[in-house]
Amino acid sequence: MVGLVALDLAGGQGYVDAVQRIWDRGDAVLPLDRRAPSAHRAVVMAALRPTSLIDADGEHPLEGDEVEPDDALVMPTSGSTGIPKGVVHTHSGLRASAVATSARLGVTSADRWLACLPLAHIGGFSVITKALYSGAGLVVHDGFDAAAVEDSARQGVTLVSLVATALRRVEPRLFRTIVLGGSRPPEERPPNVVTTYGMTETGSGIVYDGVPLDGVEVRIAPDGEILVRGQMLLRAYRDGTSPVDTDGWLHTDDSGRLADGRLVVDGRRGDLIVTGGEKVWPDAVERSLAHHPQVAEVAVAGVADDEWGQRVAAWVVPIDPAEPPSLDELRAHV
């Protein structure tokens, strides 16, 4: 029997040790999000059916379903319905991802990775796999704390995976390389920041600064969808279905294009706003609004409209809540 072990532990060396023990005995890991409400955690457990649970009190057997012999990781992810699918990755796929990443970044045994993003997301957990499979050093924090991240850099950490919000809160020059994933990267960034494109189904980033990692193929379908292929892709979802076609291409549901051999991602196909027949990508509007001197944060999406089909709507957080920008000012700026 190859079991699936739900892991409910705080981030740290104890977490890494538990992952290693689970893998050494041939089982797979299901990371649980300790920040999530109990009701959501119950939904994840019911949907993904682990065979045991490890928490601070030890290991507890459960009535669940086995996994395949090479399976290493089942990472929860929500589909369009919000029901967790559970992305299944194999040891061979995670190893391929770690090898390709290490080669692109020039990782050696002298490097040390820092994992400070949530471990129940691929961006956080994949730092552990990159270190374990490459032989680099590893430090794991139980969440992001800017002061602790900078302190780890001063103590010898050379590589870290961050999202844009976290990047703005640390001194980037403390690290040899920062791998940046998640939401849209900032237009201006330090030279040691590498932007990545990937998703849970790809086992972390597979395109660095627009260039696919070694062993990764990217092509654009006639309708503009980004398709990717490589050894690091998921084996399947937990329910046995897969977004990978018979030729090995993962259909990402992202739109993009190739410019001078580099991948440019326009956004999720479902995010495209069609207003009065015009196609508007939210990213372009967000970038414009983000440069307004009174705007701290902004998100843009389409909302239903009887006349236009959709309207372009922006949710704006002002820098000074007492003096927010007016709608006319924002429209003029865009």
C-alpha positions as CSV (number, residue, x, y, z in Angstrom):
1,M,0.0,0.0,0.0
2,V,1.3,3.5,-0.9
3,G,-0.4,5.9,1.5
4,L,-1.2,9.6,1.3
5,V,-0.2,11.4,4.4
6,A,-1.8,14.8,5.3
7,L,0.8,17.0,6.9
8,D,-0.4,19.5,9.5
9,L,2.8,20.9,11.0
10,A,4.3,24.3,11.3
11,G,7.0,25.2,8.8
12,G,10.6,24.5,10.0
13,Q,13.2,21.7,10.1
14,G,10.6,19.4,11.7
15,Y,8.4,19.8,8.6
16,V,11.2,18.9,6.3
17,D,12.1,15.9,8.4
18,A,8.5,14.7,8.3
19,V,8.4,15.0,4.5
20,Q,11.7,13.1,4.2
21,R,10.4,10.3,6.5
22,I,7.2,10.0,4.6
23,W,9.1,9.7,1.3
24,D,11.6,7.3,2.7
25,R,8.8,4.8,3.5
26,G,7.3,5.2,0.1
27,D,4.3,7.4,0.9
28,A,3.1,10.7,-0.6
29,V,2.6,14.0,1.1
30,L,-0.6,16.2,1.2
31,P,0.3,19.6,2.7
32,L,-2.5,21.2,4.7
33,D,-2.9,25.0,4.9
34,R,-2.7,25.8,8.6
35,R,-4.1,29.3,7.9
36,A,-7.3,28.0,6.4
37,P,-10.6,27.8,8.4
38,S,-11.5,24.4,9.8
39,A,-14.5,24.1,7.4
40,H,-12.2,24.5,4.4
41,R,-9.7,22.0,5.7
42,A,-12.5,19.5,6.2
43,V,-13.5,20.0,2.5
44,V,-9.9,19.3,1.5
45,M,-9.7,16.2,3.6
46,A,-13.0,14.9,2.3
47,A,-12.1,15.6,-1.4
48,L,-8.6,14.2,-1.4
49,R,-9.0,11.3,1.1
50,P,-5.6,10.9,2.7
51,T,-4.8,7.6,4.5
52,S,-3.3,9.2,7.6
53,L,-2.7,12.6,9.2
54,I,0.5,13.8,10.9
55,D,0.1,16.7,13.3
56,A,1.9,17.8,16.5
57,D,0.4,14.9,18.4
58,G,1.7,12.2,16.0
59,E,0.3,10.2,13.2
60,H,-3.4,9.2,13.0
61,P,-4.8,6.6,10.6
62,L,-7.7,7.5,8.3
63,E,-10.0,5.8,5.9
64,G,-8.6,7.1,2.6
65,D,-7.4,6.1,-0.9
66,E,-4.0,4.9,-1.9
67,V,-1.7,6.6,-4.5
68,E,0.5,5.2,-7.2
69,P,4.0,3.9,-6.4
70,D,6.0,6.9,-7.7
71,D,3.6,9.6,-6.4
72,A,5.3,12.0,-4.0
73,L,3.0,15.0,-3.6
74,V,-0.7,15.8,-3.8
75,M,-1.0,19.6,-3.8
76,P,-4.5,21.0,-3.2
77,T,-5.8,23.5,-5.8
78,S,-9.2,24.8,-6.5
79,G,-10.8,24.6,-9.9
80,S,-13.6,26.8,-11.2
81,T,-16.0,25.2,-8.8
82,G,-13.9,25.9,-5.8
83,I,-13.7,22.1,-5.0
84,P,-10.1,21.1,-4.3
85,K,-8.8,18.9,-7.1
86,G,-5.5,17.7,-5.7
87,V,-2.6,17.9,-8.2
88,V,-0.5,14.7,-8.1
89,H,3.2,15.0,-8.7
90,T,5.7,12.1,-8.9
91,H,9.2,11.9,-7.5
92,S,10.5,11.8,-11.1
93,G,8.6,14.9,-12.0
94,L,9.7,16.8,-8.9
95,R,13.3,15.7,-9.5
96,A,13.2,16.9,-13.2
97,S,11.9,20.3,-12.0
98,A,14.7,20.6,-9.4
99,V,17.4,19.6,-11.8
100,A,16.2,22.1,-14.5
101,T,15.8,24.9,-12.0
102,S,19.2,24.3,-10.5
103,A,20.9,24.2,-13.9
104,R,19.3,27.5,-15.0
105,L,20.1,29.3,-11.7
106,G,23.6,27.7,-11.4
107,V,22.9,26.2,-8.0
108,T,25.7,24.5,-6.2
109,S,26.2,22.8,-2.8
110,A,27.4,26.1,-1.5
111,D,23.9,27.7,-2.0
112,R,21.2,27.7,0.6
113,W,17.5,28.0,-0.3
114,L,15.0,29.8,1.9
115,A,11.3,28.6,2.0
116,C,9.2,31.4,3.4
117,L,6.0,31.2,1.3
118,P,3.0,29.0,2.4
119,L,4.0,25.3,2.2
120,A,0.5,24.4,1.2
121,H,1.1,26.1,-2.1
122,I,3.5,24.9,-4.8
123,G,5.5,28.1,-4.7
124,G,6.4,27.4,-1.1
125,F,6.7,23.6,-1.1
126,S,8.7,23.4,-4.3
127,V,11.6,25.2,-2.5
128,I,11.9,22.2,-0.3
129,T,11.9,19.8,-3.2
130,K,14.5,21.9,-5.1
131,A,16.8,21.8,-2.1
132,L,16.3,18.1,-1.3
133,Y,16.7,16.9,-4.9
134,S,19.7,19.2,-5.7
135,G,21.7,18.8,-2.5
136,A,21.6,22.6,-1.7
137,G,21.2,23.8,1.8
138,L,17.7,24.7,3.1
139,V,16.1,26.9,5.7
140,V,12.3,26.9,6.2
141,H,10.3,29.6,7.9
142,D,6.7,29.2,9.2
143,G,5.4,32.0,6.9
144,F,6.8,35.3,5.6
145,D,8.4,37.8,8.0
146,A,10.5,40.4,6.3
147,A,13.0,40.8,9.2
148,A,13.4,37.1,9.5
149,V,14.0,36.7,5.8
150,E,16.7,39.4,5.8
151,D,18.3,37.9,8.8
152,S,18.5,34.5,7.1
153,A,20.2,36.1,4.1
154,R,22.8,37.6,6.5
155,Q,23.3,34.2,7.9
156,G,24.1,32.6,4.5
157,V,20.9,32.0,2.6
158,T,21.6,32.8,-1.1
159,L,18.3,31.8,-2.9
160,V,14.7,32.6,-2.0
161,S,11.3,32.3,-3.7
162,L,9.0,35.3,-3.3
163,V,5.9,36.9,-4.6
164,A,5.8,40.6,-5.6
165,T,4.2,41.8,-2.3
166,A,7.0,40.1,-0.3
167,L,9.7,41.4,-2.6
168,R,8.7,45.0,-1.9
169,R,9.3,44.4,1.8
170,V,12.9,43.1,1.8
171,E,16.3,44.3,0.7
172,P,16.8,42.2,-2.5
173,R,20.6,42.8,-2.7
174,L,21.0,40.5,0.3
175,F,20.4,37.5,-2.0
176,R,22.3,36.0,-4.9
177,T,19.1,35.3,-6.7
178,I,15.4,35.9,-6.0
179,V,12.9,33.7,-7.9
180,L,9.7,35.7,-8.3
181,G,6.4,34.0,-9.0
182,G,2.7,34.5,-8.2
183,S,0.9,37.6,-9.5
184,R,2.2,40.0,-12.1
185,P,5.8,41.0,-11.5
186,P,6.7,44.7,-11.0
187,E,7.8,46.4,-14.2
188,E,11.1,47.6,-12.5
189,R,13.0,45.0,-10.5
190,P,16.5,44.4,-9.3
191,P,18.9,42.5,-11.7
192,N,19.1,39.5,-9.4
193,V,15.3,38.9,-9.6
194,V,14.2,36.1,-12.0
195,T,10.5,36.1,-13.0
196,T,8.8,32.8,-13.5
197,Y,5.8,31.4,-15.2
198,G,4.2,28.2,-13.9
199,M,1.3,26.8,-11.9
200,T,0.6,24.0,-9.5
201,E,0.2,21.6,-12.4
202,T,3.8,22.3,-13.6
203,G,5.4,21.7,-10.2
204,S,6.4,25.4,-9.9
205,G,7.9,27.8,-12.5
206,I,9.0,26.3,-15.8
207,V,9.7,29.5,-17.8
208,Y,12.3,31.9,-16.4
209,D,12.4,35.5,-17.7
210,G,10.4,34.3,-20.7
211,V,12.7,31.4,-21.6
212,P,11.6,27.8,-20.9
213,L,13.8,25.7,-18.7
214,D,15.8,22.9,-20.3
215,G,13.5,20.1,-21.2
216,V,10.4,22.3,-21.3
217,E,8.5,23.0,-24.5
218,V,6.1,25.9,-25.0
219,R,3.8,26.6,-27.9
220,I,0.9,28.9,-28.6
221,A,-2.3,27.3,-29.8
222,P,-4.3,28.9,-32.7
223,D,-6.7,30.4,-30.2
224,G,-3.8,32.0,-28.2
225,E,-3.7,29.5,-25.3
226,I,-0.3,28.6,-23.9
227,L,0.5,24.9,-24.1
228,V,3.5,23.4,-22.2
229,R,5.2,20.0,-22.2
230,G,7.9,18.5,-20.0
231,Q,8.8,15.8,-17.5
232,M,7.9,18.0,-14.5
233,L,4.1,18.1,-15.3
234,L,1.6,16.5,-13.0
235,R,0.7,12.8,-13.4
236,A,-3.0,13.5,-13.0
237,Y,-5.5,15.1,-10.6
238,R,-6.5,13.1,-7.5
239,D,-9.7,12.0,-9.2
240,G,-7.8,10.5,-12.2
241,T,-8.6,13.2,-14.7
242,S,-5.9,15.3,-16.4
243,P,-5.5,18.5,-18.3
244,V,-2.7,16.9,-20.4
245,D,-3.7,15.8,-23.9
246,T,-2.6,12.6,-25.6
247,D,0.5,14.3,-27.1
248,G,1.7,15.4,-23.6
249,W,0.7,19.1,-23.8
250,L,-0.7,20.7,-20.7
251,H,-3.5,23.1,-21.6
252,T,-2.9,26.0,-19.2
253,D,-6.0,28.1,-19.9
254,D,-3.6,31.1,-20.1
255,S,-3.3,33.3,-23.2
256,G,0.1,34.5,-24.4
257,R,2.4,34.9,-27.3
258,L,6.0,34.4,-28.2
259,A,8.0,37.6,-28.8
260,D,11.7,37.2,-30.0
261,G,11.6,33.7,-28.6
262,R,10.4,34.7,-25.2
263,L,7.0,33.9,-23.7
264,V,4.7,36.9,-22.9
265,V,1.7,36.0,-20.8
266,D,-1.4,38.1,-21.3
267,G,-3.4,36.5,-18.6
268,R,-6.1,33.9,-17.8
269,R,-8.4,33.4,-20.8
270,G,-11.3,33.7,-18.4
271,D,-10.0,37.1,-17.3
272,L,-10.3,38.7,-20.7
273,I,-12.9,41.5,-20.7
274,V,-15.0,41.9,-23.9
275,T,-16.7,45.3,-23.7
276,G,-18.7,46.6,-26.7
277,G,-16.8,44.2,-28.9
278,E,-13.4,45.4,-27.6
279,K,-11.0,43.0,-25.9
280,V,-9.4,44.4,-22.8
281,W,-6.8,42.6,-20.7
282,P,-7.1,43.6,-17.0
283,D,-3.3,43.6,-16.5
284,A,-2.9,46.6,-18.8
285,V,-5.5,48.6,-17.0
286,E,-4.0,47.6,-13.6
287,R,-0.5,48.7,-14.6
288,S,-1.9,52.1,-15.7
289,L,-3.8,52.6,-12.5
290,A,-0.9,51.4,-10.3
291,H,1.1,54.4,-11.5
292,H,-1.5,56.9,-10.3
293,P,0.1,58.8,-7.4
294,Q,-2.9,58.3,-5.1
295,V,-3.3,54.5,-5.7
296,A,-1.8,52.0,-3.4
297,E,-3.2,48.8,-4.8
298,V,-5.7,47.9,-7.5
299,A,-7.5,44.9,-9.1
300,V,-9.4,45.0,-12.4
301,A,-12.1,42.7,-13.7
302,G,-15.1,42.6,-15.9
303,V,-18.6,43.0,-14.6
304,A,-21.8,42.2,-16.4
305,D,-23.5,45.1,-18.3
306,D,-26.7,45.0,-20.3
307,E,-25.5,47.5,-22.8
308,W,-21.8,46.7,-23.3
309,G,-21.8,43.0,-22.3
310,Q,-19.1,43.7,-19.8
311,R,-17.8,46.8,-18.1
312,V,-14.2,47.3,-17.0
313,A,-14.3,47.7,-13.2
314,A,-11.5,48.6,-10.9
315,W,-11.2,48.0,-7.1
316,V,-8.8,50.7,-5.8
317,V,-7.1,51.0,-2.4
318,P,-6.1,54.7,-2.0
319,I,-2.8,55.7,-0.5
320,D,-4.7,58.1,1.7
321,P,-8.2,56.9,2.6
322,A,-9.1,60.5,3.6
323,E,-8.4,61.7,0.1
324,P,-9.1,59.0,-2.4
325,P,-8.9,59.7,-6.2
326,S,-12.1,60.5,-7.9
327,L,-13.6,58.2,-10.7
328,D,-13.0,61.0,-13.2
329,E,-9.4,61.3,-12.2
330,L,-8.8,57.6,-12.6
331,R,-10.6,57.5,-15.9
332,A,-8.5,60.4,-17.2
333,H,-5.3,58.7,-16.0
334,V,-6.1,55.5,-17.8
